[in-house]
């Protein structure tokens, strides 16, 4: 049985048997001195029965069951058997999806209340700051995390802002209450690198009469940074040991033992570490995934060419209101488009947006369209943002089934974040991150009724004890029954 979630540390208090994170091998550029301490809550087996299930992998199953056990999805299908101690949930008339994943959020680094003391998302001390990590600004008490959980968000990437050409590393979190960001950190998820093109960096630094002040200055800034990183990689690459010389007094070519009886070769340390270049080198090697804030089609093509020049891969373009113009190239190069349903026109580079953008990006074979938020409010209803895409596509003669559209919120963002082998779909062996909806999630009336993270029911709309509140809100009169006195 679960106890009530009373505070931000509630999930840690509930932890019993846990699943240990299995870290992936790290290069010298991606060693993590602040590793995840996330532990899944101990939870008994759960059988969700008789629902319409969208697996996230392109299938829709009617009157189907989902079995969760030991934090994982065990089976999806009709008439599943379950252990005798399983909690059975009658989900008749309801819909089940994988947990929603937001690839672009600033929760925790621009938390609520939105005051200057909390504004920790942009390190505007220089246009190139890959040395900063968004995780070191994350405030776990941000009430926005719980609000997002009520909207079905089970994982999310927290990114630096877009003031800089290269803004720093992003971090992927499991959306659970905690007292440290490490306790939310998605185990062994790769970092993201936030870059930004277009108006933002040239406006921020051009207004200071420092470079970049133009789009050509932007590109020059990226190139200079990656030239430095390429040289850093060359200097820090492991070097083969020099061949040992046999001296005349040695009877055999035995390896040195450090006592003067051989030629020991010192381990090459590559010189002093550079935190900026560590991040850029990790991106070039593919260990850190590159996410680029970019609106215009011409600038996205320039960034793709920049990636080819320096040997890195773009994981996703974010915002991309003109992505529809290069949908075929994005698909051919395996680049995701993390896009809004209908935001446009709020600045010049966002002026040529269309409401069919995501639907068009989704059409080619091997496409990777994603609905993202970039908003503490929009993250609470990403399912309805996706519904708007379906509606506008239908008006344009494009019919998109729910089993395809759900991929924009689950499978595709998991792919862009490098965690697709472990979450994003309801397949055996994957994390038990699941949302039970009161109906079709693409309805304006849709609400997440239950949310499971690693098989544990962490949110229940009908049970106040499973509606976690931030420590910051506890004791705030406005949040209590009866309002302010």
C-alpha positions as a printed NumPy array, in Angstrom:
array([[  0.   ,   0.   ,   0.   ],
       [  1.071,   3.579,  -0.632],
       [  1.081,   6.317,   1.924],
       [  0.039,   9.884,   1.091],
       [  2.482,  12.146,  -0.72 ],
       [  2.741,  14.865,   1.88 ],
       [  5.658,  16.894,   0.612],
       [  8.26 ,  17.266,  -2.079],
       [ 10.284,  14.502,  -0.469],
       [  7.278,  12.167,  -0.258],
       [  8.435,   9.776,  -2.961],
       [ 11.805,   9.327,  -1.324],
       [ 10.064,   8.416,   1.926],
       [  7.964,   5.865,   0.093],
       [ 10.891,   4.103,  -1.511],
       [ 11.336,   0.528,  -0.434],
       [ 12.725,  -1.975,  -2.863],
       [ 14.358,   0.06 ,  -5.582],
       [ 15.768,  -0.312,  -9.022],
       [ 19.402,   0.689,  -9.28 ],
       [ 20.497,   2.85 , -12.174],
       [ 22.871,   1.215, -14.608],
       [ 25.213,   3.939, -15.803],
       [ 26.584,   3.841, -19.301],
       [ 30.342,   4.102, -19.863],
       [ 31.488,   7.728, -19.945],
       [ 34.245,   9.335, -21.952],
       [ 36.469,  11.907, -20.311],
       [ 34.101,  14.537, -21.739],
       [ 30.947,  13.101, -20.186],
       [ 32.006,  11.873, -16.773],
       [ 29.295,  12.826, -14.28 ],
       [ 30.387,  14.093, -10.867],
       [ 26.709,  14.688, -10.003],
       [ 25.146,  11.33 , -10.911],
       [ 21.515,  10.382, -10.63 ],
       [ 20.327,   9.15 ,  -7.254],
       [ 16.831,   8.429,  -8.578],
       [ 15.202,   5.377,  -7.069],
       [ 11.916,   3.994,  -8.303],
       [  9.195,   3.587,  -5.687],
       [  8.523,   0.034,  -4.599],
       [  5.18 ,  -0.942,  -6.095],
       [  3.255,  -4.166,  -6.344],
       [  1.962,  -5.502,  -9.653],
       [ -0.85 ,  -3.56 , -11.316],
       [ -3.269,  -4.763, -13.982],
       [ -5.088,  -2.037, -15.905],
       [ -8.036,  -3.698, -17.619],
       [-10.475,  -3.185, -20.506],
       [ -9.091,   0.113, -21.849],
       [ -8.357,   1.507, -25.278],
       [ -4.568,   1.3  , -25.351],
       [ -2.302,   3.418, -27.556],
       [  1.08 ,   1.705, -27.296],
       [  3.084,   4.65 , -28.613],
       [  4.626,   2.352, -31.203],
       [  1.807,   2.796, -33.712],
       [ -0.767,   0.334, -32.39 ],
       [ -4.244,   0.836, -30.972],
       [ -5.752,  -2.012, -28.958],
       [ -9.403,  -1.936, -27.914],
       [-10.631,  -3.625, -24.714],
       [ -7.014,  -4.33 , -23.787],
       [ -4.992,  -4.68 , -20.59 ],
       [ -1.605,  -3.423, -19.414],
       [  0.317,  -5.353, -16.759],
       [  2.967,  -3.545, -14.713],
       [  5.332,  -5.341, -12.364],
       [  8.702,  -4.479, -10.772],
       [  8.516,  -1.034, -12.311],
       [  8.282,  -2.347, -15.867],
       [  5.698,  -3.036, -18.52 ],
       [  5.293,  -6.813, -18.497],
       [  2.602,  -7.304, -21.115],
       [  0.023,  -5.481, -23.224],
       [ -2.917,  -7.346, -24.717],
       [ -6.379,  -8.723, -24.162],
       [ -7.366, -10.951, -21.254],
       [ -4.008, -10.83 , -19.499],
       [ -3.347, -12.974, -16.459],
       [ -1.965, -11.254, -13.364],
       [ -0.454, -12.396, -10.069],
       [ -2.894, -12.926,  -7.218],
       [ -1.497,  -9.919,  -5.364],
       [ -1.93 ,  -7.543,  -8.314],
       [ -3.996,  -4.391,  -7.939],
       [ -6.697,  -4.54 , -10.6  ],
       [ -7.947,  -1.277, -12.078],
       [-11.122,  -1.318, -14.145],
       [-10.31 ,   1.056, -16.984],
       [-13.448,   0.38 , -19.017],
       [-14.246,   3.377, -21.2  ],
       [-10.843,   4.909, -20.516],
       [ -7.728,   5.252, -22.648],
       [ -4.168,   4.33 , -21.72 ],
       [ -0.992,   5.794, -23.194],
       [  2.689,   5.85 , -22.327],
       [  3.713,   8.715, -20.072],
       [  4.094,  11.992, -21.951],
       [  7.631,  13.31 , -22.487],
       [  8.372,  17.007, -23.018],
       [ 11.698,  17.616, -24.77 ],
       [ 11.721,  21.378, -24.151],
       [ 10.967,  22.698, -20.697],
       [ 12.38 ,  25.334, -18.363],
       [ 10.646,  24.119, -15.228],
       [ 12.945,  24.455, -12.263],
       [ 15.274,  26.949, -13.963],
       [ 12.472,  29.477, -14.569],
       [ 10.136,  28.257, -11.827],
       [  7.031,  29.715, -10.264],
       [  6.759,  32.223,  -8.69 ],
       [  8.36 ,  33.888, -11.711],
       [ 10.563,  36.415,  -9.966],
       [ 14.067,  37.613, -10.683],
       [ 15.509,  35.593,  -7.836],
       [ 14.336,  32.446,  -9.647],
       [ 15.527,  33.385, -13.142],
       [ 18.377,  30.896, -13.56 ],
       [ 17.965,  29.706, -17.134],
       [ 20.199,  32.043, -19.162],
       [ 23.888,  32.596, -18.385],
       [ 24.088,  35.867, -20.333],
       [ 27.726,  36.6  , -19.535],
       [ 28.952,  35.549, -22.959],
       [ 27.5  ,  34.116, -26.165],
       [ 29.221,  30.724, -25.79 ],
       [ 28.646,  29.042, -22.411],
       [ 28.698,  25.26 , -22.943],
       [ 30.391,  25.006, -19.547],
       [ 27.107,  25.624, -17.67 ],
       [ 24.668,  22.809, -16.903],
       [ 20.946,  23.478, -16.52 ],
       [ 20.735,  20.854, -13.773],
       [ 22.719,  23.123, -11.462],
       [ 19.887,  25.661, -11.656],
       [ 16.979,  23.233, -11.23 ],
       [ 14.83 ,  24.039,  -8.169],
       [ 12.981,  20.812,  -7.345],
       [ 10.348,  22.707,  -5.345],
       [  8.974,  24.371,  -8.484],
       [  5.176,  23.831,  -8.264],
       [  5.187,  23.447, -12.037],
       [  6.469,  19.892, -11.791],
       [  3.34 ,  18.716,  -9.963],
       [  1.092,  20.639, -12.369],
       [  2.832,  18.913, -15.277],
       [  2.394,  15.527, -13.593],
       [ -1.364,  16.139, -13.482],
       [ -1.17 ,  16.586, -17.258],
       [  0.485,  13.201, -17.741],
       [  4.117,  14.328, -17.984],
       [  6.389,  11.578, -16.668],
       [  9.76 ,  12.716, -18.102],
       [ 11.063,  16.043, -19.381],
       [ 14.229,  17.712, -20.586],
       [ 15.181,  20.905, -18.781],
       [ 17.158,  23.224, -21.039],
       [ 19.002,  26.512, -20.615],
       [ 17.367,  29.473, -22.3  ],
       [ 18.063,  30.72 , -25.814],
       [ 19.98 ,  33.95 , -25.181],
       [ 23.3  ,  32.41 , -26.204],
       [ 24.682,  30.799, -29.319],
       [ 25.58 ,  27.82 , -27.143],
       [ 23.695,  27.942, -23.877],
       [ 24.92 ,  24.849, -22.03 ],
       [ 23.862,  21.335, -21.174],
       [ 20.269,  20.237, -20.646],
       [ 19.213,  17.45 , -18.302],
       [ 16.458,  14.841, -18.543],
       [ 14.399,  14.315, -15.385],
       [ 11.831,  11.816, -14.168],
       [  8.865,  13.875, -13.01 ],
       [  8.766,  12.865,  -9.353],
       [  8.829,  15.041,  -6.217],
       [ 12.278,  15.201,  -4.661],
       [ 14.522,  17.408,  -2.561],
       [ 17.468,  17.339,  -4.993],
       [ 17.667,  17.4  ,  -8.743],
       [ 19.852,  14.278,  -8.64 ],
       [ 16.884,  12.384,  -7.173],
       [ 14.897,  13.373, -10.294],
       [ 17.683,  12.802, -12.812],
       [ 16.782,  10.161, -15.39 ],
       [ 19.343,   7.395, -14.807],
       [ 22.065,   7.294, -17.439],
       [ 20.204,   9.589, -19.872],
       [ 22.587,  11.491, -22.151],
       [ 22.891,  15.224, -21.711],
       [ 21.531,  17.584, -24.329],
       [ 23.431,  20.597, -25.649],
       [ 21.265,  23.687, -26.124],
       [ 22.147,  25.91 , -29.061],
       [ 20.2  ,  28.825, -30.5  ],
       [ 20.22 ,  30.5  , -33.866],
       [ 18.499,  33.567, -35.228],
       [ 17.184,  36.61 , -33.435],
       [ 17.745,  35.83 , -29.772],
       [ 21.557,  35.765, -29.521],
       [ 22.056,  38.601, -31.977],
       [ 19.526,  40.743, -30.125],
       [ 20.992,  40.039, -26.67 ],
       [ 24.619,  40.659, -27.632],
       [ 24.061,  43.144, -30.451],
       [ 22.336,  45.416, -27.948],
       [ 25.588,  45.377, -25.947],
       [ 27.682,  46.164, -29.022],
       [ 29.471,  42.852, -28.639],
       [ 29.438,  39.987, -31.112],
       [ 27.31 ,  38.467, -32.414],
       [ 25.201,  41.296, -33.739],
       [ 24.105,  39.628, -36.97 ],
       [ 23.216,  36.208, -38.282],
       [ 26.605,  35.96 , -39.971],
       [ 28.114,  36.748, -36.585],
       [ 26.094,  33.898, -35.115],
       [ 27.559,  31.372, -37.54 ],
       [ 31.077,  32.716, -37.053],
       [ 30.614,  32.232, -33.322],
       [ 29.53 ,  28.585, -33.678],
       [ 32.415,  27.838, -36.013],
       [ 35.005,  29.403, -33.737],
       [ 33.722,  27.398, -30.793],
       [ 33.739,  24.083, -32.659],
       [ 37.172,  24.782, -34.153],
       [ 38.462,  25.105, -30.596],
       [ 36.631,  21.9  , -29.635],
       [ 38.073,  20.006, -32.606],
       [ 41.582,  21.033, -31.586],
       [ 40.843,  20.072, -27.987],
       [ 39.718,  16.639, -29.164],
       [ 42.92 ,  16.213, -31.127],
       [ 45.08 ,  17.159, -28.155],
       [ 43.166,  15.07 , -25.628],
       [ 42.666,  11.938, -27.709],
       [ 44.361,   8.898, -26.133],
       [ 47.806,   8.434, -27.593],
       [ 49.498,   5.153, -28.272],
       [ 52.391,   4.372, -25.967],
       [ 55.787,   5.022, -27.514],
       [ 57.661,   1.838, -28.439],
       [ 60.042,   0.786, -25.677],
       [ 63.741,   0.774, -26.439],
       [ 65.918,  -2.106, -25.342],
       [ 69.045,  -0.895, -23.544],
       [ 72.355,  -2.688, -23.914],
       [ 72.351,  -3.727, -20.26 ],
       [ 68.939,  -5.424, -20.51 ],
       [ 68.997,  -9.115, -21.241],
       [ 65.427,  -9.125, -22.539],
       [ 62.78 ,  -6.652, -23.669],
       [ 60.709,  -6.817, -20.513],
       [ 58.313,  -3.955, -19.852],
       [ 59.48 ,  -1.371, -17.375],
       [ 58.555,  -1.736, -13.743],
       [ 59.12 ,   1.797, -12.594],
       [ 62.47 ,   0.97 , -10.974],
       [ 64.685,   2.125, -13.76 ],
       [ 64.767,  -1.302, -15.379],
       [ 62.624,  -0.366, -18.322],
       [ 61.02 ,   2.485, -20.249],
       [ 57.721,   3.218, -18.481],
       [ 55.362,   5.328, -20.552],
       [ 53.434,   7.969, -18.666],
       [ 49.687,   8.073, -19.097],
       [ 48.784,  11.035, -21.262],
       [ 46.368,  13.281, -19.39 ],
       [ 45.736,  15.581, -22.328],
       [ 46.496,  18.652, -20.257],
       [ 44.156,  20.789, -18.204],
       [ 40.425,  20.132, -18.559],
       [ 38.316,  22.845, -20.151],
       [ 34.654,  22.682, -19.133],
       [ 33.467,  24.517, -22.227],
       [ 35.372,  22.275, -24.583],
       [ 34.461,  19.105, -22.691],
       [ 30.822,  19.736, -23.623],
       [ 31.518,  20.589, -27.259],
       [ 33.863,  17.612, -27.611],
       [ 31.152,  15.377, -26.147],
       [ 28.743,  16.707, -28.77 ],
       [ 31.182,  16.027, -31.607],
       [ 31.684,  12.471, -30.334],
       [ 27.911,  11.956, -30.154],
       [ 27.809,  11.431, -26.386],
       [ 25.908,  14.714, -25.839],
       [ 22.82 ,  15.239, -28.009],
       [ 22.476,  18.559, -29.831],
       [ 19.158,  20.434, -29.548],
       [ 18.895,  23.677, -31.527],
       [ 16.403,  26.532, -31.038],
       [ 15.808,  27.56 , -34.656],
       [ 12.816,  28.983, -36.516],
       [ 13.618,  29.594, -40.18 ],
       [ 14.136,  26.878, -42.771],
       [ 17.234,  28.548, -44.23 ],
       [ 18.87 ,  28.715, -40.811],
       [ 18.051,  25.083, -40.055],
       [ 19.784,  24.058, -43.29 ],
       [ 22.804,  26.165, -42.316],
       [ 22.936,  24.422, -38.943],
       [ 22.747,  21.019, -40.644],
       [ 25.707,  22.036, -42.789],
       [ 27.544,  23.263, -39.682],
       [ 26.977,  19.842, -38.119],
       [ 28.513,  18.173, -41.171],
       [ 31.496,  20.539, -41.082],
       [ 32.378,  19.558, -37.517],
       [ 31.095,  16.009, -37.405],
       [ 28.231,  16.243, -34.927],
       [ 24.579,  15.307, -35.389],
       [ 21.537,  17.456, -34.663],
       [ 19.118,  15.472, -32.538],
       [ 16.247,  17.948, -32.867],
       [ 15.359,  21.431, -34.01 ],
       [ 13.112,  23.126, -31.485],
       [ 10.295,  25.58 , -32.34 ],
       [ 11.017,  25.356, -36.09 ],
       [  7.939,  27.167, -37.384],
       [  9.273,  26.704, -40.941],
       [ 10.206,  23.038, -40.511],
       [  7.479,  22.084, -43.001],
       [  9.627,  23.573, -45.767],
       [ 12.412,  21.045, -45.157],
       [ 10.402,  18.06 , -43.875],
       [ 11.969,  15.663, -46.368],
       [ 15.527,  16.659, -45.442],
       [ 14.827,  16.371, -41.715],
       [ 13.48 ,  12.857, -42.22 ],
       [ 16.331,  11.835, -44.523],
       [ 18.944,  12.977, -41.99 ],
       [ 17.13 ,  11.531, -38.97 ],
       [ 16.544,  14.896, -37.306],
       [ 13.476,  15.426, -35.136],
       [ 11.306,  18.525, -35.272],
       [ 10.186,  19.514, -31.751],
       [  7.45 ,  21.984, -32.587],
       [  4.472,  23.954, -31.339],
       [  0.981,  23.24 , -32.563],
       [  0.204,  26.814, -33.563],
       [  2.474,  29.424, -31.98 ],
       [  3.656,  31.895, -34.606],
       [  4.036,  35.58 , -35.46 ],
       [  5.398,  36.842, -32.124],
       [  8.66 ,  37.919, -33.797],
       [  9.832,  38.197, -37.39 ],
       [ 11.535,  34.809, -37.588],
       [  8.308,  33.185, -36.345],
       [  6.113,  34.878, -38.936],
       [  5.916,  32.192, -41.623],
       [  4.394,  29.492, -39.456],
       [  1.429,  27.368, -40.478],
       [ -0.915,  25.279, -38.344],
       [ -0.191,  22.172, -40.418],
       [  3.537,  22.331, -39.608],
       [  3.737,  19.231, -37.406],
       [  1.434,  17.232, -39.677],
       [  3.676,  17.94 , -42.684],
       [  6.883,  17.169, -40.777],
       [  5.232,  13.886, -39.729],
       [  4.439,  12.724, -43.279],
       [  7.739,  11.453, -44.757],
       [  9.008,   7.971, -44.03 ],
       [ 11.312,   7.87 , -40.987],
       [  9.978,  11.228, -39.788],
       [ 10.253,  12.352, -36.171],
       [  7.655,  14.99 , -35.3  ],
       [  7.317,  16.074, -31.667],
       [  4.914,  18.353, -29.826],
       [  6.817,  20.319, -27.192],
       [  5.837,  23.037, -24.749],
       [  8.555,  25.598, -23.887],
       [  5.91 ,  26.75 , -21.414],
       [  5.073,  26.111, -17.779],
       [  1.409,  26.335, -18.764],
       [  1.444,  24.49 , -22.082],
       [  3.22 ,  21.5  , -20.534],
       [  0.035,  20.805, -18.577],
       [ -1.961,  20.049, -21.753],
       [  0.416,  18.751, -24.408],
       [ -2.232,  16.189, -25.347],
       [ -4.573,  19.024, -26.341],
       [ -1.798,  20.746, -28.28 ],
       [ -1.444,  17.524, -30.257],
       [ -5.232,  17.477, -30.719],
       [ -5.052,  20.89 , -32.382],
       [ -2.553,  19.49 , -34.875],
       [ -4.942,  16.625, -35.693],
       [ -7.815,  19.076, -36.208],
       [ -5.885,  21.434, -38.475],
       [ -4.49 ,  18.514, -40.467],
       [ -8.008,  17.213, -41.019],
       [ -9.053,  20.599, -42.426],
       [ -6.151,  20.276, -44.87 ],
       [ -7.242,  16.799, -45.922],
       [ -4.72 ,  14.9  , -43.798],
       [ -6.273,  12.281, -41.528],
       [ -4.088,  11.357, -38.546],
       [ -5.163,   8.479, -36.314],
       [ -4.683,   8.682, -32.517],
       [ -2.246,   5.764, -32.582],
       [  0.052,   7.797, -34.813],
       [ -0.411,  11.133, -33.09 ],
       [  0.515,   9.751, -29.66 ],
       [  4.031,   9.132, -31.001],
       [  4.545,  12.918, -31.067],
       [  4.264,  12.911, -27.267],
       [  5.951,   9.637, -26.324],
       [  8.055,   7.586, -28.735],
       [  9.546,  10.452, -30.746],
       [ 10.61 ,  12.646, -27.8  ],
       [ 12.143,   9.559, -26.17 ],
       [ 14.144,   9.026, -29.353],
       [ 15.31 ,  12.65 , -29.431],
       [ 16.465,  12.401, -25.805],
       [ 18.358,   9.145, -26.303],
       [ 16.087,   7.195, -23.931],
       [ 13.908,   5.422, -26.466],
       [ 15.217,   1.986, -25.529],
       [ 13.806,   2.406, -22.025],
       [ 10.646,   4.5  , -22.258],
       [  8.228,   6.153, -24.688],
       [  6.222,   3.061, -25.637],
       [  4.203,   0.391, -23.832],
       [  6.356,  -2.6  , -24.688],
       [  7.534,  -5.408, -22.407],
       [ 10.68 ,  -4.514, -20.501],
       [ 10.257,  -0.766, -20.753],
       [  9.677,   1.557, -17.817],
       [  6.17 ,   1.44 , -16.407],
       [  5.449,   5.1  , -17.213],
       [  1.722,   5.103, -17.986],
       [ -1.217,   7.521, -18.094],
       [ -4.858,   6.503, -17.669],
       [ -7.129,   9.075, -19.33 ],
       [-10.851,   9.557, -18.759],
       [-11.398,   9.217, -22.509],
       [ -9.71 ,   9.93 , -25.803],
       [ -6.601,  11.962, -24.862],
       [ -7.087,  14.086, -27.983],
       [-10.416,  15.431, -26.782],
       [-10.83 ,  18.882, -25.26 ],
       [-12.461,  17.121, -22.323],
       [ -9.532,  14.763, -21.719],
       [ -8.007,  14.58 , -18.252],
       [ -5.28 ,  12.367, -16.863],
       [ -6.951,  10.366, -14.091],
       [ -3.977,   8.277, -12.991],
       [ -0.26 ,   8.597, -13.7  ],
       [  2.251,   5.828, -13.048],
       [  6.007,   6.332, -12.971],
       [  8.035,   3.128, -12.999],
       [  4.887,   1.214, -12.122],
       [  4.002,   3.315,  -9.055],
       [  0.795,   5.356,  -8.983],
       [  2.18 ,   8.805,  -8.226],
       [ -0.896,  10.813,  -9.273],
       [ -4.605,  10.09 ,  -8.914],
       [ -7.166,  12.779,  -9.692],
       [ -9.691,  11.103,  -7.374],
       [ -7.317,  10.725,  -4.418],
       [ -5.91 ,  13.913,  -2.805],
       [ -3.256,  11.857,  -1.028],
       [ -1.781,  11.063,  -4.463],
       [ -1.656,  14.647,  -5.67 ],
       [  1.846,  15.708,  -4.613],
       [  2.493,  19.325,  -3.668],
       [  5.765,  21.176,  -3.71 ],
       [  7.375,  21.89 ,  -0.356],
       [  7.175,  25.534,  -1.402],
       [  3.365,  25.391,  -1.465],
       [  2.938,  23.592,   1.846],
       [  1.723,  26.101,   4.383],
       [  0.874,  28.723,   1.76 ],
       [ -2.629,  29.909,   2.708],
       [ -3.756,  30.347,  -0.883],
       [ -3.216,  26.654,  -1.543],
       [ -5.282,  25.435,   1.377],
       [ -9.017,  24.675,   1.411],
       [-10.919,  27.86 ,   2.   ],
       [ -8.342,  30.125,   0.367],
       [ -6.716,  33.133,   1.98 ],
       [ -8.057,  34.122,   5.368]])
